[in-house]
Amino acid sequence: MSADSYLVVRCDAPGCDAEGHWPVRHIPYTHTELRRLLRIERGWSRPRSNGRLEDRCPNHPA
Ligand SMILES: [Zn+2]
């Protein structure tokens, strides 16, 4: 991962290519922290579906 890259999570809803990221370089440091920020500030969720955790954008809550 380059120093300029942003962490990104993608919505797992079928046909959705929404990406969740944080606009501040180097913040957050981990995907766990990114998901926490997206959940609190952007309405993303992380439901369990068929035994695996998915990332869902605000338009596709499970
Ligand atoms: Zn979505």
PDB file of the backbone (N, CA, C, O) and the ligand in Angstrom, with CONECT records:
HET     ZN  A 101       1
ATOM      1  N   MET A   1       0.847  -1.194   0.000  1.00  0.00           N
ATOM      2  CA  MET A   1       0.000   0.000   0.000  1.00  0.00           C
ATOM      3  C   MET A   1       0.881   1.242   0.000  1.00  0.00           C
ATOM      4  O   MET A   1       1.756   1.383   0.854  1.00  0.00           O
ATOM      5  N   SER A   2       0.659   2.126  -0.937  1.00  0.00           N
ATOM      6  CA  SER A   2       1.486   3.318  -1.017  1.00  0.00           C
ATOM      7  C   SER A   2       1.093   4.323   0.051  1.00  0.00           C
ATOM      8  O   SER A   2       0.013   4.235   0.635  1.00  0.00           O
ATOM      9  N   ALA A   3       1.958   5.257   0.297  1.00  0.00           N
ATOM     10  CA  ALA A   3       1.702   6.256   1.337  1.00  0.00           C
ATOM     11  C   ALA A   3       0.532   7.154   0.977  1.00  0.00           C
ATOM     12  O   ALA A   3      -0.066   7.786   1.848  1.00  0.00           O
ATOM     13  N   ASP A   4       0.205   7.211  -0.317  1.00  0.00           N
ATOM     14  CA  ASP A   4      -0.867   8.098  -0.731  1.00  0.00           C
ATOM     15  C   ASP A   4      -2.218   7.406  -0.838  1.00  0.00           C
ATOM     16  O   ASP A   4      -3.226   8.049  -1.130  1.00  0.00           O
ATOM     17  N   SER A   5      -2.244   6.113  -0.604  1.00  0.00           N
ATOM     18  CA  SER A   5      -3.499   5.392  -0.813  1.00  0.00           C
ATOM     19  C   SER A   5      -4.471   5.634   0.332  1.00  0.00           C
ATOM     20  O   SER A   5      -4.087   5.890   1.473  1.00  0.00           O
ATOM     21  N   TYR A   6      -5.739   5.541  -0.023  1.00  0.00           N
ATOM     22  CA  TYR A   6      -6.779   5.635   0.977  1.00  0.00           C
ATOM     23  C   TYR A   6      -7.338   4.246   1.221  1.00  0.00           C
ATOM     24  O   TYR A   6      -7.388   3.413   0.317  1.00  0.00           O
ATOM     25  N   LEU A   7      -7.750   4.013   2.431  1.00  0.00           N
ATOM     26  CA  LEU A   7      -8.477   2.778   2.705  1.00  0.00           C
ATOM     27  C   LEU A   7      -9.879   2.903   2.134  1.00  0.00           C
ATOM     28  O   LEU A   7     -10.505   3.960   2.215  1.00  0.00           O
ATOM     29  N   VAL A   8     -10.360   1.819   1.562  1.00  0.00           N
ATOM     30  CA  VAL A   8     -11.682   1.818   0.944  1.00  0.00           C
ATOM     31  C   VAL A   8     -12.411   0.534   1.318  1.00  0.00           C
ATOM     32  O   VAL A   8     -11.809  -0.539   1.353  1.00  0.00           O
ATOM     33  N   VAL A   9     -13.690   0.645   1.593  1.00  0.00           N
ATOM     34  CA  VAL A   9     -14.543  -0.535   1.668  1.00  0.00           C
ATOM     35  C   VAL A   9     -15.628  -0.365   0.617  1.00  0.00           C
ATOM     36  O   VAL A   9     -16.053   0.753   0.326  1.00  0.00           O
ATOM     37  N   ARG A  10     -16.077  -1.486   0.048  1.00  0.00           N
ATOM     38  CA  ARG A  10     -17.099  -1.441  -0.992  1.00  0.00           C
ATOM     39  C   ARG A  10     -18.374  -2.100  -0.505  1.00  0.00           C
ATOM     40  O   ARG A  10     -18.352  -3.093   0.223  1.00  0.00           O
ATOM     41  N   CYS A  11     -19.487  -1.518  -0.928  1.00  0.00           N
ATOM     42  CA  CYS A  11     -20.786  -2.073  -0.587  1.00  0.00           C
ATOM     43  C   CYS A  11     -20.929  -3.451  -1.219  1.00  0.00           C
ATOM     44  O   CYS A  11     -20.624  -3.638  -2.397  1.00  0.00           O
ATOM     45  N   ASP A  12     -21.396  -4.418  -0.425  1.00  0.00           N
ATOM     46  CA  ASP A  12     -21.553  -5.785  -0.920  1.00  0.00           C
ATOM     47  C   ASP A  12     -22.939  -6.072  -1.473  1.00  0.00           C
ATOM     48  O   ASP A  12     -23.219  -7.206  -1.860  1.00  0.00           O
ATOM     49  N   ALA A  13     -23.810  -5.076  -1.518  1.00  0.00           N
ATOM     50  CA  ALA A  13     -25.138  -5.306  -2.087  1.00  0.00           C
ATOM     51  C   ALA A  13     -25.001  -5.605  -3.575  1.00  0.00           C
ATOM     52  O   ALA A  13     -24.179  -4.992  -4.256  1.00  0.00           O
ATOM     53  N   PRO A  14     -25.804  -6.548  -4.088  1.00  0.00           N
ATOM     54  CA  PRO A  14     -25.712  -6.894  -5.511  1.00  0.00           C
ATOM     55  C   PRO A  14     -25.909  -5.667  -6.403  1.00  0.00           C
ATOM     56  O   PRO A  14     -26.873  -4.921  -6.229  1.00  0.00           O
ATOM     57  N   GLY A  15     -25.021  -5.464  -7.334  1.00  0.00           N
ATOM     58  CA  GLY A  15     -25.147  -4.379  -8.289  1.00  0.00           C
ATOM     59  C   GLY A  15     -24.752  -3.015  -7.785  1.00  0.00           C
ATOM     60  O   GLY A  15     -24.875  -2.028  -8.510  1.00  0.00           O
ATOM     61  N   CYS A  16     -24.280  -2.937  -6.562  1.00  0.00           N
ATOM     62  CA  CYS A  16     -23.895  -1.640  -5.999  1.00  0.00           C
ATOM     63  C   CYS A  16     -22.384  -1.532  -5.987  1.00  0.00           C
ATOM     64  O   CYS A  16     -21.696  -2.436  -5.514  1.00  0.00           O
ATOM     65  N   ASP A  17     -21.867  -0.435  -6.503  1.00  0.00           N
ATOM     66  CA  ASP A  17     -20.415  -0.245  -6.496  1.00  0.00           C
ATOM     67  C   ASP A  17     -20.003   0.940  -5.629  1.00  0.00           C
ATOM     68  O   ASP A  17     -18.946   1.540  -5.826  1.00  0.00           O
ATOM     69  N   ALA A  18     -20.873   1.265  -4.656  1.00  0.00           N
ATOM     70  CA  ALA A  18     -20.541   2.372  -3.757  1.00  0.00           C
ATOM     71  C   ALA A  18     -19.271   2.058  -2.985  1.00  0.00           C
ATOM     72  O   ALA A  18     -19.045   0.921  -2.571  1.00  0.00           O
ATOM     73  N   GLU A  19     -18.448   3.076  -2.796  1.00  0.00           N
ATOM     74  CA  GLU A  19     -17.224   2.932  -2.021  1.00  0.00           C
ATOM     75  C   GLU A  19     -17.296   3.825  -0.800  1.00  0.00           C
ATOM     76  O   GLU A  19     -17.767   4.960  -0.862  1.00  0.00           O
ATOM     77  N   GLY A  20     -16.819   3.289   0.306  1.00  0.00           N
ATOM     78  CA  GLY A  20     -16.727   4.084   1.523  1.00  0.00           C
ATOM     79  C   GLY A  20     -15.282   4.371   1.835  1.00  0.00           C
ATOM     80  O   GLY A  20     -14.463   3.457   1.937  1.00  0.00           O
ATOM     81  N   HIS A  21     -14.972   5.627   1.985  1.00  0.00           N
ATOM     82  CA  HIS A  21     -13.599   5.985   2.354  1.00  0.00           C
ATOM     83  C   HIS A  21     -13.639   7.226   3.216  1.00  0.00           C
ATOM     84  O   HIS A  21     -14.689   7.844   3.390  1.00  0.00           O
ATOM     85  N   TRP A  22     -12.510   7.577   3.744  1.00  0.00           N
ATOM     86  CA  TRP A  22     -12.431   8.742   4.598  1.00  0.00           C
ATOM     87  C   TRP A  22     -11.521   9.755   3.937  1.00  0.00           C
ATOM     88  O   TRP A  22     -10.430   9.393   3.496  1.00  0.00           O
ATOM     89  N   PRO A  23     -11.932  11.026   3.850  1.00  0.00           N
ATOM     90  CA  PRO A  23     -11.201  11.980   3.005  1.00  0.00           C
ATOM     91  C   PRO A  23      -9.922  12.548   3.612  1.00  0.00           C
ATOM     92  O   PRO A  23      -9.291  13.416   3.010  1.00  0.00           O
ATOM     93  N   VAL A  24      -9.538  12.081   4.772  1.00  0.00           N
ATOM     94  CA  VAL A  24      -8.327  12.598   5.391  1.00  0.00           C
ATOM     95  C   VAL A  24      -7.197  11.596   5.220  1.00  0.00           C
ATOM     96  O   VAL A  24      -7.307  10.448   5.650  1.00  0.00           O
ATOM     97  N   ARG A  25      -6.120  12.025   4.596  1.00  0.00           N
ATOM     98  CA  ARG A  25      -5.005  11.127   4.333  1.00  0.00           C
ATOM     99  C   ARG A  25      -4.431  10.582   5.647  1.00  0.00           C
ATOM    100  O   ARG A  25      -4.209  11.321   6.606  1.00  0.00           O
ATOM    101  N   HIS A  26      -4.202   9.276   5.657  1.00  0.00           N
ATOM    102  CA  HIS A  26      -3.618   8.555   6.792  1.00  0.00           C
ATOM    103  C   HIS A  26      -4.575   8.413   7.970  1.00  0.00           C
ATOM    104  O   HIS A  26      -4.200   7.866   9.008  1.00  0.00           O
ATOM    105  N   ILE A  27      -5.787   8.891   7.825  1.00  0.00           N
ATOM    106  CA  ILE A  27      -6.806   8.659   8.846  1.00  0.00           C
ATOM    107  C   ILE A  27      -8.007   8.069   8.155  1.00  0.00           C
ATOM    108  O   ILE A  27      -8.491   8.688   7.208  1.00  0.00           O
ATOM    109  N   PRO A  28      -8.505   6.978   8.528  1.00  0.00           N
ATOM    110  CA  PRO A  28      -8.012   6.113   9.625  1.00  0.00           C
ATOM    111  C   PRO A  28      -6.863   5.224   9.161  1.00  0.00           C
ATOM    112  O   PRO A  28      -6.530   5.207   7.977  1.00  0.00           O
ATOM    113  N   TYR A  29      -6.260   4.488  10.086  1.00  0.00           N
ATOM    114  CA  TYR A  29      -5.136   3.631   9.760  1.00  0.00           C
ATOM    115  C   TYR A  29      -5.547   2.225   9.374  1.00  0.00           C
ATOM    116  O   TYR A  29      -4.825   1.539   8.653  1.00  0.00           O
ATOM    117  N   THR A  30      -6.694   1.798   9.846  1.00  0.00           N
ATOM    118  CA  THR A  30      -7.090   0.413   9.611  1.00  0.00           C
ATOM    119  C   THR A  30      -8.511   0.350   9.065  1.00  0.00           C
ATOM    120  O   THR A  30      -9.293   1.288   9.218  1.00  0.00           O
ATOM    121  N   HIS A  31      -8.828  -0.770   8.425  1.00  0.00           N
ATOM    122  CA  HIS A  31     -10.186  -0.944   7.933  1.00  0.00           C
ATOM    123  C   HIS A  31     -11.188  -0.998   9.077  1.00  0.00           C
ATOM    124  O   HIS A  31     -12.333  -0.572   8.926  1.00  0.00           O
ATOM    125  N   THR A  32     -10.760  -1.520  10.217  1.00  0.00           N
ATOM    126  CA  THR A  32     -11.661  -1.552  11.374  1.00  0.00           C
ATOM    127  C   THR A  32     -12.056  -0.135  11.775  1.00  0.00           C
ATOM    128  O   THR A  32     -13.225   0.156  12.029  1.00  0.00           O
ATOM    129  N   GLU A  33     -11.056   0.732  11.824  1.00  0.00           N
ATOM    130  CA  GLU A  33     -11.352   2.116  12.198  1.00  0.00           C
ATOM    131  C   GLU A  33     -12.153   2.805  11.101  1.00  0.00           C
ATOM    132  O   GLU A  33     -13.055   3.588  11.397  1.00  0.00           O
ATOM    133  N   LEU A  34     -11.839   2.529   9.851  1.00  0.00           N
ATOM    134  CA  LEU A  34     -12.604   3.112   8.751  1.00  0.00           C
ATOM    135  C   LEU A  34     -14.072   2.709   8.856  1.00  0.00           C
ATOM    136  O   LEU A  34     -14.961   3.548   8.717  1.00  0.00           O
ATOM    137  N   ARG A  35     -14.322   1.426   9.102  1.00  0.00           N
ATOM    138  CA  ARG A  35     -15.717   0.968   9.201  1.00  0.00           C
ATOM    139  C   ARG A  35     -16.423   1.615  10.383  1.00  0.00           C
ATOM    140  O   ARG A  35     -17.617   1.907  10.302  1.00  0.00           O
ATOM    141  N   ARG A  36     -15.714   1.843  11.469  1.00  0.00           N
ATOM    142  CA  ARG A  36     -16.322   2.499  12.628  1.00  0.00           C
ATOM    143  C   ARG A  36     -16.733   3.932  12.257  1.00  0.00           C
ATOM    144  O   ARG A  36     -17.833   4.374  12.588  1.00  0.00           O
ATOM    145  N   LEU A  37     -15.850   4.640  11.578  1.00  0.00           N
ATOM    146  CA  LEU A  37     -16.156   6.008  11.163  1.00  0.00           C
ATOM    147  C   LEU A  37     -17.308   6.028  10.174  1.00  0.00           C
ATOM    148  O   LEU A  37     -18.205   6.864  10.281  1.00  0.00           O
ATOM    149  N   LEU A  38     -17.291   5.119   9.218  1.00  0.00           N
ATOM    150  CA  LEU A  38     -18.366   5.093   8.222  1.00  0.00           C
ATOM    151  C   LEU A  38     -19.704   4.775   8.879  1.00  0.00           C
ATOM    152  O   LEU A  38     -20.735   5.319   8.484  1.00  0.00           O
ATOM    153  N   ARG A  39     -19.692   3.908   9.867  1.00  0.00           N
ATOM    154  CA  ARG A  39     -20.936   3.553  10.545  1.00  0.00           C
ATOM    155  C   ARG A  39     -21.486   4.754  11.309  1.00  0.00           C
ATOM    156  O   ARG A  39     -22.675   5.063  11.228  1.00  0.00           O
ATOM    157  N   ILE A  40     -20.617   5.421  12.045  1.00  0.00           N
ATOM    158  CA  ILE A  40     -21.063   6.515  12.900  1.00  0.00           C
ATOM    159  C   ILE A  40     -21.421   7.751  12.083  1.00  0.00           C
ATOM    160  O   ILE A  40     -22.431   8.404  12.347  1.00  0.00           O
ATOM    161  N   GLU A  41     -20.592   8.070  11.091  1.00  0.00           N
ATOM    162  CA  GLU A  41     -20.728   9.349  10.395  1.00  0.00           C
ATOM    163  C   GLU A  41     -21.468   9.253   9.069  1.00  0.00           C
ATOM    164  O   GLU A  41     -22.017  10.250   8.599  1.00  0.00           O
ATOM    165  N   ARG A  42     -21.494   8.067   8.454  1.00  0.00           N
ATOM    166  CA  ARG A  42     -22.015   7.978   7.094  1.00  0.00           C
ATOM    167  C   ARG A  42     -23.163   6.997   6.949  1.00  0.00           C
ATOM    168  O   ARG A  42     -23.746   6.888   5.870  1.00  0.00           O
ATOM    169  N   GLY A  43     -23.501   6.281   8.011  1.00  0.00           N
ATOM    170  CA  GLY A  43     -24.646   5.388   7.933  1.00  0.00           C
ATOM    171  C   GLY A  43     -24.366   4.036   7.303  1.00  0.00           C
ATOM    172  O   GLY A  43     -25.299   3.304   6.977  1.00  0.00           O
ATOM    173  N   TRP A  44     -23.099   3.694   7.127  1.00  0.00           N
ATOM    174  CA  TRP A  44     -22.778   2.349   6.638  1.00  0.00           C
ATOM    175  C   TRP A  44     -23.057   1.337   7.735  1.00  0.00           C
ATOM    176  O   TRP A  44     -23.083   1.678   8.917  1.00  0.00           O
ATOM    177  N   SER A  45     -23.265   0.101   7.337  1.00  0.00           N
ATOM    178  CA  SER A  45     -23.491  -0.957   8.316  1.00  0.00           C
ATOM    179  C   SER A  45     -22.672  -2.187   7.926  1.00  0.00           C
ATOM    180  O   SER A  45     -22.110  -2.266   6.834  1.00  0.00           O
ATOM    181  N   ARG A  46     -22.624  -3.123   8.839  1.00  0.00           N
ATOM    182  CA  ARG A  46     -21.802  -4.321   8.618  1.00  0.00           C
ATOM    183  C   ARG A  46     -22.589  -5.551   9.079  1.00  0.00           C
ATOM    184  O   ARG A  46     -22.244  -6.185  10.077  1.00  0.00           O
ATOM    185  N   PRO A  47     -23.647  -5.874   8.340  1.00  0.00           N
ATOM    186  CA  PRO A  47     -24.476  -7.015   8.726  1.00  0.00           C
ATOM    187  C   PRO A  47     -23.801  -8.339   8.402  1.00  0.00           C
ATOM    188  O   PRO A  47     -22.914  -8.411   7.552  1.00  0.00           O
ATOM    189  N   ARG A  48     -24.240  -9.389   9.098  1.00  0.00           N
ATOM    190  CA  ARG A  48     -23.769 -10.732   8.777  1.00  0.00           C
ATOM    191  C   ARG A  48     -24.789 -11.377   7.847  1.00  0.00           C
ATOM    192  O   ARG A  48     -25.987 -11.379   8.132  1.00  0.00           O
ATOM    193  N   SER A  49     -24.312 -11.919   6.744  1.00  0.00           N
ATOM    194  CA  SER A  49     -25.184 -12.548   5.766  1.00  0.00           C
ATOM    195  C   SER A  49     -24.599 -13.884   5.366  1.00  0.00           C
ATOM    196  O   SER A  49     -23.470 -13.947   4.878  1.00  0.00           O
ATOM    197  N   ASN A  50     -25.355 -14.957   5.565  1.00  0.00           N
ATOM    198  CA  ASN A  50     -24.874 -16.296   5.227  1.00  0.00           C
ATOM    199  C   ASN A  50     -23.532 -16.588   5.871  1.00  0.00           C
ATOM    200  O   ASN A  50     -22.666 -17.212   5.258  1.00  0.00           O
ATOM    201  N   GLY A  51     -23.360 -16.145   7.089  1.00  0.00           N
ATOM    202  CA  GLY A  51     -22.164 -16.479   7.840  1.00  0.00           C
ATOM    203  C   GLY A  51     -20.968 -15.593   7.599  1.00  0.00           C
ATOM    204  O   GLY A  51     -19.909 -15.804   8.190  1.00  0.00           O
ATOM    205  N   ARG A  52     -21.120 -14.596   6.732  1.00  0.00           N
ATOM    206  CA  ARG A  52     -19.986 -13.689   6.534  1.00  0.00           C
ATOM    207  C   ARG A  52     -20.434 -12.248   6.739  1.00  0.00           C
ATOM    208  O   ARG A  52     -21.596 -11.898   6.534  1.00  0.00           O
ATOM    209  N   LEU A  53     -19.486 -11.435   7.147  1.00  0.00           N
ATOM    210  CA  LEU A  53     -19.783 -10.025   7.349  1.00  0.00           C
ATOM    211  C   LEU A  53     -19.733  -9.299   6.021  1.00  0.00           C
ATOM    212  O   LEU A  53     -18.821  -9.505   5.220  1.00  0.00           O
ATOM    213  N   GLU A  54     -20.714  -8.451   5.796  1.00  0.00           N
ATOM    214  CA  GLU A  54     -20.747  -7.654   4.589  1.00  0.00           C
ATOM    215  C   GLU A  54     -20.644  -6.180   4.944  1.00  0.00           C
ATOM    216  O   GLU A  54     -20.959  -5.766   6.059  1.00  0.00           O
ATOM    217  N   ASP A  55     -20.201  -5.408   3.980  1.00  0.00           N
ATOM    218  CA  ASP A  55     -20.237  -3.950   4.114  1.00  0.00           C
ATOM    219  C   ASP A  55     -21.417  -3.450   3.318  1.00  0.00           C
ATOM    220  O   ASP A  55     -21.590  -3.820   2.156  1.00  0.00           O
ATOM    221  N   ARG A  56     -22.238  -2.606   3.939  1.00  0.00           N
ATOM    222  CA  ARG A  56     -23.418  -2.074   3.244  1.00  0.00           C
ATOM    223  C   ARG A  56     -23.421  -0.551   3.337  1.00  0.00           C
ATOM    224  O   ARG A  56     -23.257   0.033   4.408  1.00  0.00           O
ATOM    225  N   CYS A  57     -23.615   0.074   2.164  1.00  0.00           N
ATOM    226  CA  CYS A  57     -23.687   1.530   2.122  1.00  0.00           C
ATOM    227  C   CYS A  57     -25.040   1.973   2.688  1.00  0.00           C
ATOM    228  O   CYS A  57     -25.913   1.137   2.918  1.00  0.00           O
ATOM    229  N   PRO A  58     -25.224   3.279   2.914  1.00  0.00           N
ATOM    230  CA  PRO A  58     -26.484   3.761   3.511  1.00  0.00           C
ATOM    231  C   PRO A  58     -27.704   3.445   2.654  1.00  0.00           C
ATOM    232  O   PRO A  58     -28.820   3.414   3.173  1.00  0.00           O
ATOM    233  N   ASN A  59     -27.523   3.210   1.361  1.00  0.00           N
ATOM    234  CA  ASN A  59     -28.643   2.903   0.488  1.00  0.00           C
ATOM    235  C   ASN A  59     -29.058   1.439   0.541  1.00  0.00           C
ATOM    236  O   ASN A  59     -30.122   1.079   0.036  1.00  0.00           O
ATOM    237  N   HIS A  60     -28.234   0.597   1.144  1.00  0.00           N
ATOM    238  CA  HIS A  60     -28.488  -0.834   1.140  1.00  0.00           C
ATOM    239  C   HIS A  60     -28.318  -1.454   2.521  1.00  0.00           C
ATOM    240  O   HIS A  60     -27.533  -2.389   2.681  1.00  0.00           O
ATOM    241  N   PRO A  61     -29.033  -0.954   3.512  1.00  0.00           N
ATOM    242  CA  PRO A  61     -28.959  -1.610   4.835  1.00  0.00           C
ATOM    243  C   PRO A  61     -29.556  -3.004   4.729  1.00  0.00           C
ATOM    244  O   PRO A  61     -30.589  -3.196   4.088  1.00  0.00           O
ATOM    245  N   ALA A  62     -28.919  -3.958   5.344  1.00  0.00           N
ATOM    246  CA  ALA A  62     -29.413  -5.345   5.248  1.00  0.00           C
ATOM    247  C   ALA A  62     -30.690  -5.521   6.065  1.00  0.00           C
ATOM    248  O   ALA A  62     -31.251  -6.616   6.106  1.00  0.00           O
TER     249      ALA A  62
HETATM  250 ZN    ZN A 101     -24.919  -0.145  -1.647  1.00  0.00          ZN2+
END
